[in-house]
């Protein structure tokens, strides 16, 4: 009897933890969905990289 209760408790704990991780992932997704897209009209506007940018051809 106690073994069954322990298994049910472990299952509930695992389910709660899984739901918490799914909620964290969805919060990141919805945060990115709320942001407005950044569009640069390339020939007319140049994107200025930050001083710390060390990408290709940065020298």
C-alpha positions in Angstrom: 0.0 0.0 0.0 2.8 2.5 0.9 4.7 1.5 -2.2 1.7 2.5 -4.4 1.4 5.9 -2.5 5.1 6.5 -3.1 4.8 5.7 -6.8 1.8 8.1 -7.1 3.7 10.8 -5.2 6.8 10.4 -7.4 4.6 10.5 -10.5 2.9 13.7 -9.4 6.3 15.3 -8.5 7.6 14.4 -11.9 4.5 15.7 -13.7 4.7 19.0 -11.8 8.4 19.4 -12.6 7.7 18.7 -16.3 4.9 21.2 -16.4 7.2 23.8 -14.8 9.8 23.2 -17.5 7.2 23.4 -20.3 5.9 26.7 -18.8 9.4 28.1 -18.7 10.0 27.3 -22.3 6.6 28.7 -23.4 7.4 31.9 -21.5 10.5 32.4 -23.5 8.6 31.7 -26.7 5.8 34.1 -25.9 8.4 36.8 -24.9 10.0 36.5 -28.4 6.6 36.6 -30.1 5.7 39.9 -28.4 8.8 41.6 -29.8 8.5 43.6 -33.0 10.7 42.5 -35.9 13.6 44.6 -36.8 13.8 45.3 -40.5 16.7 47.2 -42.2 16.1 48.5 -45.7 19.6 47.5 -46.7 20.7 49.7 -49.5 19.3 52.8 -47.8 20.0 52.0 -44.2 23.2 50.4 -43.0 23.2 48.3 -39.8 25.9 49.5 -37.5 27.4 46.6 -35.5 28.4 47.2 -31.9 32.0 47.8 -30.8 32.2 44.3 -29.3 31.2 42.6 -32.6 34.0 40.2 -33.7 32.4 38.6 -36.7 33.8 37.9 -40.2 35.8 40.7 -41.8 35.9 42.7 -38.5 39.6 43.6 -38.8 
